Amino acid sequence: MKVEVVMPKMGESLQEGTIIKWLKQVGETVERDEMILEISTDKVDTEVPSPVAGVLTAHFAKEEETVLVGTKIAEIETEASAAASAPAPAPAPAPAPVVEAAAPVVEAAAPVVEAAAPVVEAPAPAASAGGNLIDLVMPKMGESLQEGTIVKWLKQVGETVERDEMILEISTDKVDTEVPSPIAGTIAEILYKEEDTVLVGTVIARVSSGASVASAPAPVAAAPAPNPVAAPVVATATPAPNPVAAPVAASAPAPAQMVVAVGSTYDIPRQKDSHFFSPLVRTIAMENKISLEELLTITGTGNDGRITRVDLEKYMSTRGSVAPQAAAPVAQASAPVVASAPVVSQSTPAVVTTQAPVVASAPTKQTTTYSGGGDFTEVIPMSRMRQIIAQNMVDSVHTSPHVTTVGEADVTNIVRMRDKNKAGFEQNEGFKLTFTPFFLKAVVEGLKQFPLMNVSVDGKNIIRHKRINLSFATALADGNLIVPVIKSADALTVTGLARGVYDLSTRARNKQLNPDDIQGGTFTVTNVGTFGTLFGTPIINQPQVGIFGIGAIQKRPVAREVNGEWIVMVRDMVYISITHDHRVVDGQLGGQYLQAVTKALEAMNAETISW
């Protein structure tokens, strides 16, 4: 089957992109999510991955050619890889593990009749659809991200989808976003549930290009088990008055319980000596009461020996703080129950009537239950995004010694200039002119004068950034916060900055941000004045060293010297602040930077502003 590759939409206001370089040529094989070309837009340069595995059969646009969004730029043939991508056949039916664990009596009960119980096989969607199955995988939403959590399925099995129509919402440590369908077709399988956390590259659903899979039963819901194993045929003992006498299964040789390291540090830092802990690992550790001392004993399998989610889950599965007490009586069971005769039902699956074997249960998530308040309180679990925000805030405070300096600026000229131009601006641009781009322009001017504010910290090194990428805090409708980035803000005019703010904030609130939109920031701005706040002491966005705060603009009486006379007049005033990392930015540099921004704001007028 031929699958089209189209010019992707990289932003709400972007309608075209330019092909910079083809990374794959016609005739070359590509893997799913392997990058096949580089493109450039007004906002970002990025690489475009292949939606499927196959062979690149055609280029429909040349390098340096500018193409409209949605235009076909390449074609991939999937037939060569169809065999490799087809799901492996289910293994031959094996004796059910319950029978093997029950007791020697069951093992000798009677031959298992595979045809005894009606086996409901999960239908093969590919065959019923008359089309090819295309795997939908958990996308890689950033260089450092290795997994994502499924928030909500927007489409269900059997529903039709168009190309690029959103199928599900996912959440990562960096961003919440929606995942589109790579082709037009029908949802054939959904392999993971909502709230499942899945590794990047894992197949989470399959879309059929066939015209009709809706008639086939939904694979996930219909199949009672992943393998079509014959129903467990267990000798149903003649109803005995005392079923408790049945031997309790020895729960298969239980793995040796690991001794839990004693520890009392539950506030996990980003880094401890040579050990680095990702936000996800810290969140899981916090939820399961795993101390820092315990984490330091775990051998990581990730890059540079980092602990991954899989490592932590493996540790928790053998983590035993309490020895199993239910296993003790197992060895002292007096005698096995002798079944009078094996009973096999030809019409219905056999049912085990003896007591189920006692199996060591999987570790349950440890949670702290709030017991105070009675009927006068409500416990609200944090969303995944809120947990990540909370952890990042704590990490930043523990990482950087925060110092906040507050100043005041007269922005009367900016207020007048905005009032004069806002109607024409909205008519030309299609959105309202706010005060934010004026402040961003002043912030950029200050960073140009004091480039050591535009740095980040990497261990014992200071990384100086030659471009200014402004992060700006954006409040979302659900009360959470996200920080998209305006790249190369030092090259933009006030209008360019306004476009960047509008585009990124709109897509942030609609969950349409791309991974690149929230990465690479070198300095952050937050406008606390939006809510009427005079000024704030914001927390630094790591690994940056500064965050600029904008307060509410208010008319206040101030003293001004006019023609040698001091008079009181009403001016539009605003408090501004700079919070900086005292490890690398001292009070002098912080104060000088704040003064430079103040002067840039007060110097803005119709003659000095470049629209």
RODREN-764650 format. One record per residue (C-alpha): residue in one letter; y, x, z. Coordinates in nm, 3 decimals. Each point is the difference from the previous one (the first is absolute). Layout:
BEGIN
NODE   residu        c2        c1        c3
NODE        A         Y         X         Z
...
// end
This chain:
BEGIN
NODE   residu        c2        c1        c3
NODE        M     0.000     0.000     0.000
NODE        K     0.348     0.126    -0.082
NODE        V     0.252    -0.005     0.285
NODE        E     0.372     0.027    -0.070
NODE        V     0.233     0.229     0.195
NODE        V     0.356    -0.139     0.012
NODE        M     0.333     0.144     0.107
NODE        P     0.012    -0.093     0.372
NODE        K     0.295    -0.172     0.168
NODE        M     0.138     0.252     0.247
NODE        G     0.275    -0.216     0.144
NODE        E     0.146    -0.348    -0.011
NODE        S     0.299     0.107    -0.207
NODE        L    -0.182     0.247    -0.228
NODE        Q    -0.097    -0.120    -0.346
NODE        E    -0.117     0.319    -0.170
NODE        G    -0.144     0.344     0.056
NODE        T    -0.018     0.328    -0.191
NODE        I    -0.328     0.181    -0.060
NODE        I     0.047     0.360     0.117
NODE        K    -0.348     0.141    -0.059
NODE        W    -0.350    -0.117    -0.087
NODE        L    -0.238     0.157     0.251
NODE        K    -0.304    -0.130    -0.192
NODE        Q    -0.049     0.012    -0.376
NODE        V    -0.188    -0.234    -0.233
NODE        G    -0.375     0.054     0.031
NODE        E     0.011     0.133     0.355
NODE        T    -0.187    -0.176     0.278
NODE        V     0.189    -0.130     0.301
NODE        E    -0.106    -0.116     0.343
NODE        R     0.140    -0.304     0.175
NODE        D     0.338     0.085     0.159
NODE        E     0.012     0.336    -0.181
NODE        M     0.353     0.067    -0.123
NODE        I     0.037    -0.034    -0.376
NODE        L     0.376     0.038    -0.055
NODE        E     0.337     0.069     0.161
NODE        I     0.289    -0.243    -0.041
NODE        S     0.367     0.004     0.094
NODE        T     0.231    -0.291     0.091
NODE        D     0.354    -0.032     0.129
NODE        K    -0.137     0.001     0.354
NODE        V    -0.305     0.223     0.013
NODE        D    -0.231     0.236    -0.189
NODE        T    -0.365    -0.077     0.060
NODE        E    -0.353     0.023    -0.139
NODE        V    -0.198    -0.294    -0.132
NODE        P    -0.371    -0.025     0.093
NODE        S    -0.280    -0.136    -0.214
NODE        P    -0.102    -0.354     0.100
NODE        V    -0.364     0.063    -0.097
NODE        A    -0.248     0.279    -0.071
NODE        G    -0.070     0.063    -0.367
NODE        V     0.120     0.184    -0.309
NODE        L     0.363     0.007    -0.113
NODE        T    -0.014    -0.135    -0.355
NODE        A     0.366    -0.032    -0.100
NODE        H     0.362     0.088     0.080
NODE        F     0.255    -0.257    -0.114
NODE        A     0.312     0.192     0.101
NODE        K     0.102     0.363    -0.028
NODE        E     0.145     0.235     0.260
NODE        E     0.378    -0.047     0.052
NODE        E    -0.030    -0.356    -0.134
NODE        T     0.162    -0.277     0.207
NODE        V    -0.216    -0.312     0.031
NODE        L     0.067    -0.347     0.139
NODE        V    -0.184    -0.105     0.317
NODE        G    -0.328    -0.178    -0.085
NODE        T    -0.036     0.165    -0.343
NODE        K    -0.347     0.138    -0.083
NODE        I     0.015     0.380     0.004
NODE        A    -0.370     0.094    -0.004
NODE        E    -0.352    -0.138    -0.029
NODE        I    -0.316     0.092     0.190
NODE        E    -0.358    -0.079    -0.103
NODE        T    -0.222    -0.075     0.300
NODE        E    -0.337    -0.042    -0.172
NODE        A    -0.087     0.368     0.038
NODE        S     0.016    -0.035     0.376
NODE        A    -0.139    -0.350     0.031
NODE        A    -0.342     0.121     0.106
NODE        A     0.141     0.227     0.265
NODE        S     0.224    -0.271     0.143
NODE        A    -0.268    -0.269     0.006
NODE        P    -0.114    -0.086     0.350
NODE        A    -0.325     0.162     0.100
NODE        P    -0.301    -0.235     0.015
NODE        A    -0.088    -0.125     0.344
NODE        P    -0.280     0.201     0.163
NODE        A    -0.346    -0.150     0.016
NODE        P    -0.053    -0.241     0.287
NODE        A    -0.089     0.187     0.312
NODE        P    -0.159    -0.134     0.318
NODE        A     0.272    -0.140     0.218
NODE        P     0.093     0.237     0.281
NODE        V    -0.030    -0.286     0.251
NODE        V    -0.374    -0.021    -0.067
NODE        E    -0.046     0.372     0.045
NODE        A     0.191     0.003     0.328
NODE        A    -0.154    -0.312     0.147
NODE        A    -0.337     0.127     0.121
NODE        P    -0.336     0.133    -0.133
NODE        V    -0.119    -0.362    -0.010
NODE        V     0.251    -0.089    -0.268
NODE        E    -0.098     0.305    -0.204
NODE        A    -0.354    -0.128    -0.016
NODE        A     0.089    -0.364    -0.019
NODE        A    -0.066    -0.080    -0.359
NODE        P     0.082     0.134    -0.343
NODE        V     0.358    -0.067    -0.097
NODE        V     0.007    -0.256    -0.275
NODE        E     0.300     0.087    -0.210
NODE        A    -0.008    -0.332    -0.178
NODE        A    -0.033    -0.198     0.318
NODE        A     0.368    -0.059     0.061
NODE        P     0.238    -0.085    -0.280
NODE        V     0.205     0.311    -0.063
NODE        V     0.353    -0.071    -0.112
NODE        E     0.110     0.289    -0.217
NODE        A     0.367     0.075    -0.040
NODE        P     0.077    -0.083    -0.360
NODE        A     0.110     0.285    -0.219
NODE        P     0.351    -0.091    -0.099
NODE        A    -0.003     0.227    -0.304
NODE        A    -0.288    -0.185    -0.158
NODE        S     0.138    -0.343     0.070
NODE        A     0.347     0.086    -0.108
NODE        G    -0.089     0.130    -0.340
NODE        G     0.259     0.275     0.050
NODE        N     0.050     0.336     0.165
NODE        L     0.063     0.053     0.369
NODE        I     0.304     0.210     0.083
NODE        D     0.010     0.153     0.347
NODE        L     0.314    -0.049     0.208
NODE        V     0.036     0.289     0.244
NODE        M     0.215     0.062     0.305
NODE        P     0.300     0.179    -0.156
NODE        K     0.143     0.328     0.125
NODE        M     0.343    -0.093     0.136
NODE        G     0.117     0.351     0.083
NODE        E    -0.112     0.362    -0.005
NODE        S    -0.090     0.004     0.370
NODE        L    -0.152    -0.349     0.020
NODE        Q    -0.378    -0.029    -0.003
NODE        E    -0.056    -0.369     0.074
NODE        G     0.154    -0.345    -0.002
NODE        T    -0.050    -0.330     0.180
NODE        I    -0.053    -0.326    -0.187
NODE        V     0.259    -0.244     0.133
NODE        K    -0.065    -0.305    -0.218
NODE        W    -0.196    -0.097    -0.311
NODE        L     0.237    -0.186    -0.233
NODE        K    -0.285    -0.087    -0.238
NODE        Q    -0.352    -0.118     0.083
NODE        V    -0.334     0.035    -0.180
NODE        G    -0.011    -0.213    -0.311
NODE        E     0.377    -0.016    -0.048
NODE        T     0.154     0.129    -0.322
NODE        V     0.263     0.273    -0.001
NODE        E     0.239     0.139    -0.258
NODE        R     0.061     0.368    -0.059
NODE        D     0.233     0.135     0.273
NODE        E    -0.029    -0.325     0.201
NODE        M    -0.019     0.080     0.371
NODE        I    -0.349    -0.030     0.149
NODE        L     0.046     0.114     0.360
NODE        E     0.241     0.142     0.256
NODE        I    -0.078     0.334     0.164
NODE        S     0.158     0.194     0.284
NODE        T     0.014     0.377     0.050
NODE        D     0.169     0.232     0.246
NODE        K     0.296     0.017    -0.239
NODE        V     0.044    -0.332    -0.176
NODE        D    -0.127    -0.355    -0.043
NODE        T    -0.049    -0.092    -0.364
NODE        E    -0.188    -0.223    -0.242
NODE        V    -0.273     0.119    -0.238
NODE        P    -0.004    -0.134    -0.357
NODE        S    -0.299    -0.075    -0.223
NODE        P    -0.065     0.274    -0.260
NODE        I    -0.115    -0.259    -0.257
NODE        A     0.005    -0.371    -0.075
NODE        G    -0.322    -0.172     0.105
NODE        T    -0.173    -0.163     0.295
NODE        I    -0.059     0.127     0.354
NODE        A    -0.375     0.064     0.006
NODE        E    -0.047     0.164     0.340
NODE        I     0.196     0.069     0.316
NODE        L    -0.170     0.279     0.193
NODE        Y     0.219     0.028     0.310
NODE        K     0.153    -0.253     0.237
NODE        E     0.357    -0.034     0.116
NODE        E     0.089     0.247     0.278
NODE        D    -0.265     0.247    -0.126
NODE        T     0.123     0.360    -0.026
NODE        V    -0.131     0.167    -0.315
NODE        L     0.008     0.359    -0.124
NODE        V     0.208     0.077    -0.309
NODE        G    -0.207    -0.025    -0.319
NODE        T    -0.253    -0.244     0.148
NODE        V    -0.085    -0.300    -0.218
NODE        I     0.138    -0.308     0.178
NODE        A    -0.046    -0.264    -0.271
NODE        R    -0.121    -0.047    -0.356
NODE        V     0.175    -0.184    -0.281
NODE        S    -0.197    -0.131    -0.296
NODE        S     0.152     0.002    -0.345
NODE        G    -0.234    -0.287    -0.096
NODE        A     0.133    -0.346    -0.064
NODE        S    -0.191    -0.173     0.276
NODE        V    -0.138     0.125     0.325
NODE        A     0.138    -0.294     0.187
NODE        S    -0.328    -0.184    -0.060
NODE        A    -0.198     0.268     0.178
NODE        P    -0.026    -0.024     0.377
NODE        A     0.244     0.223     0.182
NODE        P    -0.194     0.322     0.058
NODE        V     0.139     0.078     0.341
NODE        A    -0.029    -0.345     0.146
NODE        A    -0.336    -0.093    -0.156
NODE        A    -0.208     0.304     0.082
NODE        P    -0.134    -0.023     0.357
NODE        A    -0.071     0.372     0.007
NODE        P     0.086     0.299    -0.216
NODE        N    -0.364     0.052    -0.108
NODE        P    -0.231    -0.281    -0.120
NODE        V    -0.260     0.077     0.264
NODE        A    -0.275    -0.253     0.059
NODE        A     0.053    -0.207     0.312
NODE        P    -0.138     0.177     0.307
NODE        V    -0.353    -0.133     0.050
NODE        V    -0.065     0.026     0.370
NODE        A    -0.302    -0.131     0.181
NODE        T     0.140    -0.302     0.179
NODE        A    -0.175     0.001     0.329
NODE        T    -0.134    -0.332     0.119
NODE        P     0.276    -0.149     0.212
NODE        A    -0.054     0.160     0.334
NODE        P     0.143    -0.123     0.327
NODE        N     0.141     0.342     0.074
NODE        P     0.146     0.161    -0.310
NODE        V     0.176     0.259     0.214
NODE        A    -0.332     0.179     0.040
NODE        A     0.028     0.118    -0.358
NODE        P     0.051     0.375    -0.012
NODE        V     0.361     0.091    -0.038
NODE        A     0.030     0.226    -0.302
NODE        A     0.061     0.359     0.087
NODE        S     0.314    -0.023    -0.213
NODE        A    -0.108     0.286    -0.221
NODE        P     0.051     0.342     0.152
NODE        A     0.358    -0.033     0.114
NODE        P     0.223     0.298    -0.078
NODE        A     0.073     0.218     0.294
NODE        Q     0.315    -0.116     0.169
NODE        M     0.285     0.249    -0.029
NODE        V     0.171     0.096     0.319
NODE        V     0.360    -0.118    -0.018
NODE        A     0.251     0.276     0.057
NODE        V     0.214    -0.068     0.302
NODE        G     0.360    -0.044    -0.096
NODE        S     0.316    -0.175     0.103
NODE        T     0.234     0.061    -0.295
NODE        Y     0.012    -0.319    -0.209
NODE        D     0.335     0.063    -0.167
NODE        I    -0.135     0.188    -0.303
NODE        P     0.251     0.237    -0.169
NODE        R     0.010     0.069    -0.374
NODE        Q    -0.116     0.354     0.063
NODE        K    -0.162     0.189     0.284
NODE        D    -0.034     0.373    -0.058
NODE        S    -0.185     0.026    -0.333
NODE        H    -0.123    -0.362     0.011
NODE        F     0.187    -0.258    -0.209
NODE        F    -0.051    -0.374     0.066
NODE        S     0.092    -0.253    -0.267
NODE        P     0.174    -0.330     0.090
NODE        L    -0.324    -0.189    -0.065
NODE        V    -0.205     0.226     0.228
NODE        R     0.263    -0.034     0.274
NODE        T     0.003    -0.379    -0.037
NODE        I    -0.381    -0.025     0.023
NODE        A    -0.002     0.234     0.299
NODE        M     0.267    -0.210     0.173
NODE        E    -0.187    -0.326    -0.063
NODE        N    -0.330     0.143     0.131
NODE        K     0.140     0.195     0.297
NODE        I    -0.105     0.337    -0.141
NODE        S     0.188     0.282     0.171
NODE        L     0.150     0.310    -0.157
NODE        E    -0.257     0.207     0.186
NODE        E    -0.278    -0.194    -0.174
NODE        L     0.160     0.040    -0.342
NODE        L     0.012     0.375     0.046
NODE        T    -0.381     0.004     0.036
NODE        I    -0.063    -0.177    -0.332
NODE        T    -0.081     0.212    -0.305
NODE        G     0.205    -0.128    -0.293
NODE        T    -0.132    -0.016    -0.356
NODE        G     0.337    -0.052    -0.171
NODE        N     0.231     0.254    -0.159
NODE        D     0.061     0.300     0.226
NODE        G    -0.244    -0.147     0.251
NODE        R     0.202    -0.315     0.061
NODE        I    -0.167    -0.295     0.171
NODE        T    -0.051    -0.294    -0.237
NODE        R    -0.060    -0.366     0.075
NODE        V    -0.371     0.053    -0.078
NODE        D    -0.018     0.290     0.249
NODE        L     0.159    -0.215     0.269
NODE        E    -0.227    -0.298    -0.066
NODE        K    -0.306     0.227     0.009
NODE        Y     0.118     0.137     0.333
NODE        M     0.056    -0.349     0.141
NODE        S    -0.350    -0.109    -0.107
NODE        T    -0.149     0.266     0.231
NODE        R     0.267    -0.016     0.264
NODE        G    -0.166    -0.125     0.318
NODE        S     0.194    -0.048     0.315
NODE        V    -0.271    -0.220     0.152
NODE        A    -0.372     0.071    -0.027
NODE        P    -0.198    -0.287    -0.151
NODE        Q    -0.152    -0.197     0.287
NODE        A    -0.183    -0.260    -0.206
NODE        A    -0.234     0.262    -0.146
NODE        A    -0.165     0.092     0.331
NODE        P    -0.236    -0.298     0.032
NODE        V    -0.125     0.045    -0.356
NODE        A    -0.264     0.258     0.083
NODE        Q    -0.137    -0.214     0.282
NODE        A    -0.075    -0.308    -0.207
NODE        S    -0.342    -0.112     0.125
NODE        A    -0.178    -0.099    -0.317
NODE        P     0.091    -0.097    -0.351
NODE        V    -0.015    -0.362    -0.101
NODE        V    -0.307    -0.064    -0.212
NODE        A     0.067    -0.235    -0.285
NODE        S    -0.266    -0.267    -0.042
NODE        A     0.024     0.001    -0.376
NODE        P     0.250     0.118    -0.254
NODE        V     0.190    -0.297    -0.129
NODE        V     0.169     0.038    -0.339
NODE        S     0.210    -0.286    -0.130
NODE        Q    -0.012    -0.044    -0.375
NODE        S     0.308    -0.221    -0.012
NODE        T     0.248     0.149     0.245
NODE        P     0.073     0.352     0.121
NODE        A    -0.204     0.104     0.299
NODE        V     0.180    -0.015     0.334
NODE        V    -0.052     0.237     0.289
NODE        T    -0.069    -0.200     0.314
NODE        T    -0.050     0.290     0.238
NODE        Q     0.296     0.158     0.173
NODE        A     0.211     0.213    -0.232
NODE        P    -0.024     0.375     0.055
NODE        V     0.269     0.155     0.211
NODE        V     0.195     0.243    -0.218
NODE        A     0.267     0.238     0.118
NODE        S     0.317    -0.184    -0.096
NODE        A     0.275     0.163    -0.200
NODE        P     0.297     0.112     0.204
NODE        T     0.248    -0.279     0.041
NODE        K     0.373     0.059    -0.042
NODE        Q     0.153     0.056     0.339
NODE        T     0.316    -0.197     0.052
NODE        T     0.233    -0.038     0.294
NODE        T     0.022    -0.359     0.116
NODE        Y     0.325    -0.112     0.155
NODE        S    -0.085    -0.216     0.300
NODE        G     0.341    -0.081     0.147
NODE        G     0.226    -0.293    -0.069
NODE        G    -0.261    -0.272    -0.037
NODE        D     0.116    -0.286    -0.221
NODE        F     0.352     0.141    -0.018
NODE        T    -0.082     0.294    -0.229
NODE        E    -0.136     0.051    -0.348
NODE        V    -0.184     0.312    -0.115
NODE        I     0.099     0.093    -0.357
NODE        P    -0.216     0.271    -0.161
NODE        M     0.198     0.258    -0.196
NODE        S    -0.044    -0.007    -0.375
NODE        R    -0.136     0.314    -0.161
NODE        M     0.345     0.089    -0.132
NODE        R     0.160    -0.050     0.341
NODE        Q    -0.262     0.228     0.160
NODE        I     0.081     0.271    -0.253
NODE        I     0.374    -0.039     0.056
NODE        A    -0.051     0.017     0.377
NODE        Q    -0.209     0.314    -0.025
NODE        N     0.248     0.169    -0.235
NODE        M     0.287    -0.076     0.238
NODE        V    -0.186     0.149     0.295
NODE        D    -0.102     0.305    -0.204
NODE        S     0.359     0.063    -0.111
NODE        V     0.140    -0.012     0.353
NODE        H    -0.274     0.235     0.118
NODE        T     0.059     0.235    -0.293
NODE        S     0.381     0.028    -0.016
NODE        P     0.256     0.033     0.278
NODE        H     0.242    -0.272    -0.114
NODE        V     0.377     0.042     0.029
NODE        T     0.242    -0.273    -0.114
NODE        T     0.367     0.056    -0.076
NODE        V     0.230    -0.298    -0.063
NODE        G     0.323    -0.005    -0.202
NODE        E     0.242    -0.257    -0.137
NODE        A     0.128    -0.047    -0.355
NODE        D     0.282    -0.205    -0.151
NODE        V    -0.153    -0.180    -0.300
NODE        T     0.292    -0.230    -0.078
NODE        N     0.030     0.138    -0.354
NODE        I    -0.371    -0.058    -0.064
NODE        V     0.022    -0.359     0.124
NODE        R     0.297    -0.071    -0.226
NODE        M    -0.163     0.172    -0.297
NODE        R    -0.323    -0.195     0.043
NODE        D     0.186    -0.332     0.032
NODE        K     0.188     0.077    -0.320
NODE        N    -0.308     0.097    -0.204
NODE        K    -0.287    -0.206     0.140
NODE        A     0.034    -0.297    -0.238
NODE        G     0.006     0.214    -0.313
NODE        F    -0.278     0.221     0.135
NODE        E    -0.231    -0.297     0.060
NODE        Q     0.072    -0.135    -0.346
NODE        N    -0.086     0.334    -0.162
NODE        E    -0.296     0.105     0.216
NODE        G    -0.153    -0.331     0.104
NODE        F     0.006     0.070     0.374
NODE        K     0.262     0.020     0.275
NODE        L     0.195     0.313     0.085
NODE        T    -0.052     0.096     0.366
NODE        F     0.154     0.275     0.212
NODE        T    -0.324     0.200     0.009
NODE        P     0.045     0.201    -0.325
NODE        F     0.344     0.120     0.116
NODE        F    -0.150     0.133     0.322
NODE        L    -0.289     0.159    -0.190
NODE        K     0.248     0.178    -0.225
NODE        A     0.182     0.140     0.305
NODE        V    -0.332     0.106     0.158
NODE        V    -0.087     0.190    -0.319
NODE        E     0.341     0.172    -0.003
NODE        G    -0.057     0.114     0.358
NODE        L    -0.345     0.138    -0.085
NODE        K     0.145     0.194    -0.291
NODE        Q     0.245     0.169     0.237
NODE        F    -0.261     0.063     0.270
NODE        P    -0.335     0.049    -0.179
NODE        L    -0.176     0.106     0.321
NODE        M     0.002    -0.369     0.096
NODE        N    -0.214    -0.068    -0.309
NODE        V    -0.306     0.182     0.132
NODE        S    -0.336    -0.072     0.158
NODE        V    -0.216     0.187     0.249
NODE        D    -0.345     0.135    -0.080
NODE        G    -0.141     0.168     0.308
NODE        K     0.217     0.309     0.053
NODE        N     0.163    -0.026    -0.342
NODE        I     0.311    -0.185    -0.118
NODE        I    -0.035    -0.152    -0.346
NODE        R     0.333    -0.029    -0.179
NODE        H     0.005    -0.270    -0.270
NODE        K     0.205     0.067    -0.312
NODE        R     0.018    -0.369    -0.095
NODE        I     0.121    -0.281     0.223
NODE        N    -0.251    -0.285     0.023
NODE        L     0.147    -0.271     0.222
NODE        S    -0.234    -0.216     0.204
NODE        F     0.151    -0.327     0.119
NODE        A    -0.149    -0.235     0.256
NODE        T    -0.082    -0.348    -0.129
NODE        A    -0.087    -0.292     0.230
NODE        L    -0.277    -0.227    -0.131
NODE        A    -0.036    -0.375     0.043
NODE        D    -0.292     0.042     0.242
NODE        G     0.210     0.210     0.235
NODE        N    -0.147     0.332    -0.106
NODE        L     0.184     0.296    -0.147
NODE        I    -0.050     0.216    -0.307
NODE        V     0.198     0.298    -0.130
NODE        P     0.017     0.031    -0.381
NODE        V     0.160     0.306    -0.161
NODE        I     0.279     0.038    -0.257
NODE        K    -0.096     0.316    -0.187
NODE        S     0.270     0.250    -0.104
NODE        A     0.274    -0.203     0.169
NODE        D     0.238     0.294    -0.046
NODE        A     0.001    -0.070    -0.375
NODE        L     0.093    -0.369     0.032
NODE        T     0.334    -0.182    -0.002
NODE        V     0.083    -0.287     0.235
NODE        T    -0.138    -0.244    -0.258
NODE        G    -0.318     0.206    -0.038
NODE        L    -0.051     0.003     0.376
NODE        A     0.061    -0.376     0.015
NODE        R    -0.264    -0.054    -0.270
NODE        G    -0.246     0.218     0.188
NODE        V     0.053    -0.186     0.329
NODE        Y    -0.032    -0.342    -0.163
NODE        D    -0.309     0.089    -0.203
NODE        L    -0.193     0.167     0.282
NODE        S     0.094    -0.248     0.273
NODE        T    -0.090    -0.297    -0.222
NODE        R    -0.338     0.145    -0.090
NODE        A    -0.061     0.097     0.364
NODE        R     0.047    -0.359     0.114
NODE        N    -0.224    -0.125    -0.284
NODE        K    -0.272     0.261     0.077
NODE        Q     0.042     0.159    -0.342
NODE        L     0.080     0.359     0.098
NODE        N    -0.188     0.283    -0.167
NODE        P    -0.136     0.291     0.207
NODE        D     0.265     0.231    -0.145
NODE        D     0.276    -0.235     0.121
NODE        I    -0.058     0.091     0.366
NODE        Q    -0.071     0.372    -0.029
NODE        G     0.212     0.311    -0.026
NODE        G     0.298    -0.104     0.214
NODE        T     0.215     0.285     0.135
NODE        F     0.256    -0.195     0.211
NODE        T     0.014    -0.357     0.129
NODE        V     0.274    -0.262     0.034
NODE        T    -0.028    -0.318     0.209
NODE        N     0.257    -0.279     0.006
NODE        V    -0.017    -0.151     0.348
NODE        G     0.334    -0.173    -0.064
NODE        T    -0.177    -0.259    -0.214
NODE        F    -0.088    -0.179     0.323
NODE        G     0.344     0.040     0.159
NODE        T    -0.093     0.309     0.201
NODE        L     0.290     0.239     0.063
NODE        F    -0.215     0.313    -0.009
NODE        G    -0.354     0.113     0.080
NODE        T    -0.209     0.306     0.081
NODE        P    -0.272    -0.019    -0.267
NODE        I    -0.324     0.199     0.005
NODE        I    -0.047     0.283    -0.251
NODE        N    -0.228    -0.060    -0.297
NODE        Q    -0.238     0.298     0.022
NODE        P    -0.010     0.269    -0.131
NODE        Q     0.371    -0.041    -0.078
NODE        V     0.257     0.129     0.250
NODE        G     0.273    -0.264    -0.023
NODE        I     0.064    -0.372    -0.024
NODE        F     0.346    -0.150    -0.058
NODE        G     0.092    -0.328     0.169
NODE        I     0.257    -0.250    -0.131
NODE        G     0.150    -0.251     0.243
NODE        A     0.175    -0.330    -0.060
NODE        I     0.341     0.006    -0.169
NODE        Q     0.262    -0.163     0.226
NODE        K     0.375    -0.050    -0.013
NODE        R     0.151     0.188     0.294
NODE        P     0.352     0.101     0.106
NODE        V     0.048     0.372    -0.047
NODE        A     0.296     0.235     0.034
NODE        R     0.121     0.161    -0.323
NODE        E     0.293     0.232    -0.067
NODE        V     0.229    -0.134    -0.274
NODE        N     0.311     0.196    -0.099
NODE        G    -0.011     0.189     0.328
NODE        E    -0.030    -0.316     0.207
NODE        W    -0.317    -0.115     0.178
NODE        I    -0.076    -0.366    -0.054
NODE        V    -0.293    -0.228     0.077
NODE        M    -0.162    -0.163    -0.298
NODE        V    -0.319    -0.195    -0.074
NODE        R    -0.254     0.199    -0.201
NODE        D    -0.364    -0.042    -0.105
NODE        M    -0.188     0.241     0.225
NODE        V    -0.365     0.096     0.031
NODE        Y    -0.202     0.212     0.241
NODE        I    -0.233     0.246    -0.169
NODE        S    -0.262     0.225     0.158
NODE        I    -0.223     0.292    -0.081
NODE        T    -0.326     0.049     0.189
NODE        H    -0.140     0.346    -0.059
NODE        D    -0.293     0.219     0.099
NODE        H     0.129     0.250     0.254
NODE        R    -0.280     0.244    -0.086
NODE        V     0.185     0.100    -0.320
NODE        V     0.335    -0.184     0.010
NODE        D     0.237     0.090     0.279
NODE        G     0.295    -0.206     0.118
NODE        Q     0.249     0.198    -0.205
NODE        L    -0.174    -0.065    -0.332
NODE        G    -0.059    -0.365     0.091
NODE        G     0.366    -0.050     0.091
NODE        Q     0.124     0.177    -0.313
NODE        Y    -0.222    -0.215    -0.219
NODE        L     0.120    -0.322     0.166
NODE        Q     0.361     0.106    -0.050
NODE        A    -0.065     0.073    -0.369
NODE        V    -0.144    -0.349    -0.052
NODE        T     0.296    -0.154     0.184
NODE        K     0.247     0.177    -0.229
NODE        A    -0.197    -0.101    -0.310
NODE        L     0.011    -0.367     0.106
NODE        E     0.369     0.002     0.079
NODE        A     0.085     0.176    -0.328
NODE        M    -0.163    -0.267    -0.216
NODE        N     0.238    -0.211    -0.208
NODE        A     0.037    -0.129    -0.353
NODE        E     0.105     0.344    -0.127
NODE        T    -0.272     0.207     0.167
NODE        I    -0.302    -0.228    -0.051
NODE        S    -0.218     0.059    -0.305
NODE        W    -0.174    -0.324    -0.087
// end
